[in-house]
Amino acid sequence: MRGIAVDHATIQRWVFKFVPLIELELKKTKNSRRTGWKMNKTYVKVKGIWCY
């Protein structure tokens, strides 16, 4: 598309080289995510009025 001639074997070598690195980074971010959440304050609408 951009006028660069690259052989398919070169792309395959890049995949073999960089995919394990990308997978490691994704696993790091996946494990660091929180699975739960907290609710500090609750506002409820009662008869049209927001109450804390």
MARNUFI-47710 format. One record per residue: residue in three letters; residue number from 1; x, y, z of N, C-alpha, C in turn. Coordinates in steps of 0.1 Angstrom, whole numbers, plus 5000, padded with zeros to 4 digits. Each point is the difference from the previous one (the first is absolute). Example, Ala and Ser with C-alpha at 12.3 -4.5 7.8 and 13.67 -1.06 7.14 Angstrom:
<recs>
+------+------+-------+--------+------+--------+---------+------+-------+--------+------+
| mido | vodo | neast | nnorth |  nup | caeast | canorth | caup | ceast | cnorth |  cup |
+------+------+-------+--------+------+--------+---------+------+-------+--------+------+
|  ALA |    1 |  5132 |   4943 | 5078 |   4991 |    5012 | 5000 |  5009 |   5012 | 5000 |
|  SER |    2 |  4996 |   5011 | 4993 |   5009 |    5011 | 5000 |  4992 |   5011 | 5008 |
+------+------+-------+--------+------+--------+---------+------+-------+--------+------+
</recs>
This chain:
<recs>
+------+------+-------+--------+------+--------+---------+------+-------+--------+------+
| mido | vodo | neast | nnorth |  nup | caeast | canorth | caup | ceast | cnorth |  cup |
+------+------+-------+--------+------+--------+---------+------+-------+--------+------+
|  MET |    1 |  5008 |   4988 | 5000 |   4992 |    5012 | 5000 |  5009 |   5013 | 5000 |
|  ARG |    2 |  5010 |   4999 | 5008 |   5009 |    5012 | 5001 |  5012 |   5000 | 4991 |
|  GLY |    3 |  5000 |   4991 | 4991 |   5011 |    4999 | 4991 |  5013 |   4994 | 5005 |
|  ILE |    4 |  4999 |   4992 | 5011 |   5011 |    4993 | 5006 |  4999 |   4986 | 4996 |
|  ALA |    5 |  5011 |   4994 | 4994 |   5000 |    4986 | 4997 |  5006 |   4992 | 5011 |
|  VAL |    6 |  4992 |   4992 | 5006 |   5004 |    4991 | 5011 |  4996 |   4986 | 4997 |
|  ASP |    7 |  5009 |   4991 | 5002 |   4998 |    4986 | 4997 |  4991 |   4994 | 5012 |
|  HIS |    8 |  4992 |   4990 | 4996 |   4992 |    4994 | 5011 |  5008 |   4993 | 5010 |
|  ALA |    9 |  5012 |   4995 | 4997 |   5009 |    4994 | 5010 |  5004 |   5010 | 5010 |
|  THR |   10 |  5002 |   5012 | 4996 |   5004 |    5011 | 5009 |  4989 |   5003 | 5010 |
|  ILE |   11 |  4988 |   5000 | 4995 |   4988 |    5002 | 5009 |  4999 |   4989 | 5010 |
|  GLN |   12 |  5002 |   4988 | 4995 |   5000 |    4988 | 5009 |  5010 |   5001 | 5011 |
|  ARG |   13 |  5012 |   5004 | 4997 |   5011 |    5002 | 5010 |  4996 |   5010 | 5010 |
|  TRP |   14 |  4994 |   5012 | 4996 |   4996 |    5010 | 5009 |  4989 |   4995 | 5009 |
|  VAL |   15 |  4991 |   4992 | 4995 |   4989 |    4994 | 5008 |  5007 |   4991 | 5011 |
|  PHE |   16 |  5009 |   4991 | 4996 |   5006 |    4991 | 5010 |  5008 |   5008 | 5010 |
|  LYS |   17 |  5006 |   5012 | 4996 |   5008 |    5007 | 5010 |  4991 |   5009 | 5009 |
|  PHE |   18 |  4990 |   5006 | 4995 |   4993 |    5010 | 5008 |  4987 |   4995 | 5007 |
|  VAL |   19 |  4994 |   4990 | 4995 |   4988 |    4995 | 5006 |  5002 |   4996 | 5015 |
|  PRO |   20 |  5010 |   4992 | 5003 |   5002 |    4997 | 5014 |  5002 |   5012 | 5009 |
|  LEU |   21 |  5006 |   5011 | 4995 |   5002 |    5012 | 5008 |  4986 |   5007 | 5002 |
|  ILE |   22 |  4992 |   5000 | 4990 |   4987 |    5006 | 5001 |  4991 |   4992 | 5010 |
|  GLU |   23 |  5001 |   4987 | 4999 |   4992 |    4991 | 5009 |  5004 |   5003 | 5014 |
|  LEU |   24 |  5013 |   5001 | 5003 |   5004 |    5003 | 5014 |  4995 |   5013 | 5005 |
|  GLU |   25 |  5000 |   5011 | 4992 |   4994 |    5012 | 5004 |  4985 |   5000 | 5002 |
|  LEU |   26 |  4993 |   4992 | 4992 |   4986 |    4999 | 5002 |  4997 |   4992 | 5012 |
|  LYS |   27 |  5007 |   4990 | 5003 |   4998 |    4992 | 5013 |  5002 |   5009 | 5012 |
|  LYS |   28 |  5010 |   5009 | 5000 |   5003 |    5008 | 5011 |  4988 |   5010 | 5002 |
|  THR |   29 |  4995 |   5005 | 4990 |   4988 |    5009 | 5002 |  4988 |   4993 | 5003 |
|  LYS |   30 |  4998 |   4988 | 4996 |   4988 |    4992 | 5003 |  5000 |   4996 | 5014 |
|  ASN |   31 |  5011 |   4996 | 5006 |   5001 |    4996 | 5014 |  4999 |   5012 | 5010 |
|  SER |   32 |  5003 |   5012 | 4995 |   5000 |    5011 | 5009 |  4986 |   5007 | 5001 |
|  ARG |   33 |  4991 |   4996 | 4992 |   4986 |    5005 | 5001 |  4993 |   4996 | 5012 |
|  ARG |   34 |  4992 |   5008 | 5005 |   4992 |    4997 | 5012 |  4987 |   4992 | 4995 |
|  THR |   35 |  4996 |   4990 | 5008 |   4989 |    4993 | 4996 |  4987 |   5005 | 5007 |
|  GLY |   36 |  5001 |   5008 | 5010 |   4989 |    5005 | 5007 |  4998 |   5015 | 5000 |
|  TRP |   37 |  4990 |   5005 | 5006 |   4998 |    5014 | 5001 |  4993 |   5003 | 5013 |
|  LYS |   38 |  5002 |   5013 | 5005 |   4994 |    5004 | 5012 |  4990 |   5011 | 4997 |
|  MET |   39 |  4990 |   5002 | 5009 |   4991 |    5011 | 4999 |  5001 |   5008 | 5013 |
|  ASN |   40 |  5005 |   5012 | 4999 |   5002 |    5009 | 5011 |  4987 |   5007 | 5004 |
|  LYS |   41 |  4994 |   5006 | 4991 |   4988 |    5009 | 5002 |  4989 |   4995 | 4991 |
|  THR |   42 |  4988 |   5001 | 5006 |   4988 |    4996 | 4992 |  4990 |   5011 | 5000 |
|  TYR |   43 |  4996 |   5004 | 4988 |   4989 |    5009 | 4999 |  4988 |   4993 | 4994 |
|  VAL |   44 |  4989 |   5002 | 5007 |   4988 |    4993 | 4995 |  4989 |   5011 | 4998 |
|  LYS |   45 |  4992 |   4998 | 4990 |   4989 |    5010 | 4998 |  4988 |   4995 | 5007 |
|  VAL |   46 |  4995 |   5008 | 5009 |   4988 |    4996 | 5008 |  4989 |   5011 | 4997 |
|  LYS |   47 |  4989 |   4996 | 4994 |   4989 |    5009 | 4997 |  5005 |   5013 | 4992 |
|  GLY |   48 |  5010 |   4997 | 4991 |   5005 |    5011 | 4992 |  5011 |   5008 | 5006 |
|  ILE |   49 |  5004 |   4997 | 5012 |   5011 |    5007 | 5007 |  5012 |   4991 | 5002 |
|  TRP |   50 |  5012 |   5005 | 4996 |   5012 |    4992 | 5001 |  5004 |   5000 | 5015 |
|  CYS |   51 |  5002 |   4989 | 5006 |   5004 |    4999 | 5014 |  5013 |   4992 | 5001 |
|  TYR |   52 |  5008 |   5004 | 5010 |   5013 |    4994 | 5002 |  4999 |   4989 | 5010 |
+------+------+-------+--------+------+--------+---------+------+-------+--------+------+
</recs>
